[in-house]
Amino acid sequence: MEQKKPGERYNEIVAKLEKKYEVMGQDLSSYLDGLLYSDYLTYWDYIHLDTLLSLQNPKTSFPDEKVFIVYHQISELYFKLIIWEIEQITAEEKPNADFFQDRLKRIIRYFEQLVSSFAIMVDGLDKDQFLKFRMALLPSSGFQSAQYRYIELMSTDLINLVSAEDRATKNEGGAVGLMEKLYWRKGATELASGVKTLTLKHFEEKYMRSFSDLAVRFQSRNLNKIYTQNFKDHPQITELLRAFDRLANVVWPLSHLKSAGKYLRKDPDDIRATGGTNWQKYLPPRLQRIFFFPELWSDAEKAEWGTSDRG
């Protein structure tokens, strides 16, 4: 194939740019003047590095609190990437199998990174420092990650996110009724009285409206719906969804549980001192039994759900 001369290539690009800005009712020469006078783009300006590095503001003088902050900020950025991939999948009017698979593979890679990064929490914090500085952070909690709830609501039908004991009961009140029974809402209640903790009250005040809106928006367009309507029994997509389901609902919660088991004492008085959240019943996946894609698992696999990091 004959290679174009530099001048020909330049003229071709200019012609395409003129057409682009003509459609917009704009003059190409004005944009070229802007390029002439604008500054060069730098790496630190492009990613807002100075702003990013200014977002770590510990509440105590313990050095490892900064590790704790950065770890959670990184986790939230991975959640943002996962949400972005799901949004791309669900925005397609006629989903393409190759595109669906490619985006699912990305989601799986992000979750694998999240799981492996939990070693920072399990092995990378001084226990004495952690148990002291965490008390200065109450009532805030990683429980209050709204983005993780967005991922759940975008991935599956609302009925699959209610508490295990409520899942088989008659649904009264439609989506509103189901929102009241979301499994995680029971994970931030006082151990003794069962009333909502301040952690849960703050979280609901901030985000429940957005959760409800998202649930309605994705009621007919979540990943589970897209799969059953377009790719049911597609072997590659099925396996990718199973991998995603296991990572999100078994491996990731077990990573949390491992961290909690190391740092949080088992004495009831100590548990109350951390804010009273019911993490012992909230974190174990064998108790919650959350499946984004329940039809993809056999009864035997469901029975073993969360008993190990393999299912």
N, C-alpha and C positions, 0 to 999 in steps of 0.2 A: 504494500500500500504506500502510495507516494505521500511523503510528509509535507505538510503545508509550510510555506515560507513564513517567517515571523510577521511580515507585513500583512499577509493574507489572514493569518490567524487573528491579528489585532483588529482588522477591519470587520471580521466575522463577529467578534465579541462586541465591538461597538454597535454594530447593526442590531444585535440581540438586545443590548441594553437600551437602545433607542426605542425599540418596540415595547420593551417592558415598561418604560416610564411613559410612553405615549398612551398606553392603556390607562395609566393612572392620571393622565392629564398633566403630567409633569415634564419639565425640560431637562434632558440629560446633562446639558452643559452646567446647569446649576449644581447638580450633584457632583460633577467632576470638580467644580470650584471648591465645594465642601471638602472633597478628598485632598485637594491641594493645600488647604489651610489647616486641616485637622491634624492633631498630634498622632504619633505612632501609638498603637495599642501595646500595652505591656501585660505580661503575665499576671502581675499582682493587681492591676486594675481590672483585668478581665474576670478574675475569680473573686474579686473584692477581698484580697488576702488580709489586708489590715483590719477590715471589719470582722472577718472570720476569726482572726486571732485575738480579737478584743472581747469575744463572747464568753470567755471562761472567767467567771467571777465567783470564786469560792466564798462561802459564808463563814468559814472558820479558817484557822491558821494551819490546819493539818495538811501536809503536802499532798497526800493521796486523794484529797477531795478533788483536786484538779484532774486527776486520772479518771475519777468517777464521772465528772462533768463531761469531759471529752468523749469518753466511751458512749455515754447516752446521746450526745449530739451526733456522733457518727452513726449510731443505730437509727436515729430519726432520719438521717440523710438516706440510709439504705431503704427505710420504709417509703420515703418519698420516691425513690427510683422504682420500687415495686408498684406503687400506686400509679406512676406514670405509665408503666408497661400495661397494667390492667386497663387504664383509660384508653390506650391505643387499641387494645384488643376489642373492647366493648364499643368503641366508636365506629367500627366497621359494620356497614349495613349488610354486606355479604361477606362474612369472614372467610378468609383464605386459610387452608389447612397449614401451609408452609409458614405463613405469617404467624398464625396461632402458636405453632410449635416453637418458632424462633423466640417469640416473646415469653413463652412459658420457660424455655431454657434460661433466659435472662433472669426471670423471677427466681428460679431455682438456684442459680449462681449467687444471687444476692442473699437468699436465705442461708445458703451454705457458708457464706462469709459471715453472716450474723451469728450463726451457730459457733463457728470456729473462733470468732472474736470473743466469745464469752469466757475464754481462758483469761482474758484481761480482768474480768470480775472475779473469777474463781481463784486464780493464782496470782493476780497482779496487784492486789490491794493488801495493805497491812491490816490485819484483823482488828487490832486494838484501835487504830486510827479510824477504821470504818465504823465500828460500833459507837465511837464517840461523835464523829462529825455527822453521822446520819441523823442523830437526835436533833441537830440544829436545823434539819431540813423539813421537819414535820410541819404540816400534814401532807406535804408534797410526796409523790410516789411515782415510780415507773409505771404503776397501775394506770396512771393518768395519761398514757400515750394515746391520743386520739387517732393518730395515723394508723396504729395497729387495728383499731376498731373499724376504720375506713376499709382497710384491706379485707377484713372479715365480711363486711356488708357488701363489698364489691365482688366477693368470690362466690357466695352461696345464697340460697334461699333463707329468708329470715327464720323459718321454723327450725333450721339446722343450727341456729345460734342460741336457742333458748335452753334453759336448764334441762338436764337429762330427764329429771322426774316430770317435767312439764311437756316434754316433746310429744308424748303419746296421748295427751289429754286433748279434749275438744278445744279448738281455737275460738275463743270468744273475744270480740272486739277487733278482729282483723289485725292489721299491722300494728295498730296502737297497742292492742292487747299483747302481741308478741314482744314488742319493745319493752314492755314492763317485765317480761320474763327472761330477758337476756342473761345468759349464764354468768357473765362477769359482774353483774350488779350484786350478786350474792357474795362476791369475793371481797367486798369492802364493807362488811358489816361487823359490828362489835361482836366479839366472841361470846360474851356473857348474855347480852340482851337481844342481839339480832337487829338492832337499829342501825341506820346508815351512819357510817363514819363521816367526819368532816371531809376526808379525802374524797369520798364518793359524792357528797353533796356539792363540793366545789366542781368536780368533774362533770356532773350532770348539769349544773347551772351553766357551765361554759359550753358544753358540746351536745347536749341531748337534742336540741333543735336541728343541728346539722346532721346528727346521726339519723334522725327520723326522715329528714329530707333526702338523705342519701339512700336510705332503705327503700323509699318510694321510687326514687330515680332508677335504682338497679333491680327492682322487683322482677322485671321481665328481661333484664339485660345483664345479669351477673354471669360470672364465668361458668357456673353450673348450668344455667339456662342455655347459654351459647353452646356448650358441649352437647347437652341432650337434644337440642333442636337441630344441630348441624353436623356433629362429629361423633355421635353415639357409636360405640364399638370400633372407632378408629384406633388401632392398636398403639401407635406411637403417642398420640395425644392422650390416650387413656393412661399409659405409663407415666407420662410427664405430670398429669394431674394427680396421680397417686403419689408421686414423689413430692410434689408441692404440698399436698394434703398432709403427708407424714411429717415433712419438715416444719410446717406451720403449726400443727396441732399435736405433735408428739415430741419431736427432737428439740424444738425451740422451748416449749414449756419445761421439758426435763432439764434443759440447760439452766433455766431460771431456778428450778427446784434445787439443783445441785449447788448453786450459789447461795440460796436461802438456807439450805441445810448446813452449809459451812459457817455462815456468819450469824444467823439468828438462833439464839439459844432456845432450847425446847421448854424451859420453865415457863409456866403460864404468866407469872408476874413479868418476866422479861418480854413476852409476846405483847402483853397489854401496853408496855412502855413504848413499843414501837408505833403505836397508833391504833392497835386493836384490829387491824385488817386480818381477815380470815384466810391468810395465804396457804395454810396447810390443806384447805379444801378447794381453794381456787386454782392452785398451780398444777396439781397432779392430773395429767391427761386421762388417766384411767378412771378418774372420778367424773370429769367433765364430759368425756366421750364426744368431743366436737368433731364432726366430719364435714368438710366443705362439699365432698362428693360421695355421699353415703352409698349410692348405687354401685360404686366401683369397688366396694369391699364386701367380702363374704361374711357370713355370720361368725365364722370361726375367727376371722381377722378382727372383726369388731369386738369379739369377746376378749381378745388379747390386746386390744388398743391401749397403748401407753404403759404396758407392763415392762417394756424395754425400749431402747431408742430405735429398735427395728420395727416397731408397730405395736 
